[in-house]
Amino acid sequence: MTTPPYLAGHIYWVENLPPLDGTDPGRHPAVLYELIDDIECLVIGITTTVCDEHIDFDQVEMSNLLDDPGATTGLRERCVALPRWLVPVFRSQLVEHAGWLPKVTIIQLFDAVMERIDGSDHV
């Protein structure tokens, strides 16, 4: 099986994704946000966990195969992407291509990430 090119807005299963708020480190889906260089990239973590809407007011719901059998994301369950879960990982950690986000969802998610970045001193 050939690895597709790494594209922003595509979803990959990431091995050893750094945890957020007690999530188990391990294999999680994430949206590719940006390629840093030939070795690293930034991804946005995706979770099935119900999130605190005061902290994650900007969470973005992902289309999924449960609600929409034709969803391009390849995600099997209801889940959300968390703009504050923007983390650097090695490209080698992107172990499986799951699918891609519709353009409208990419815009919504990437805008939420930019608002988080602009509103903080660090990412």
Secondary structure by P-SEA (a helix, b strand, c coil): ccccccccccccccccccccccccccbbbbccccccccccbbbbbbbcccccccccccbbbbbccccccccccccccbbbbbcccbbbbcccccccccccccaaaaaaaaaaaaaaaaacccc
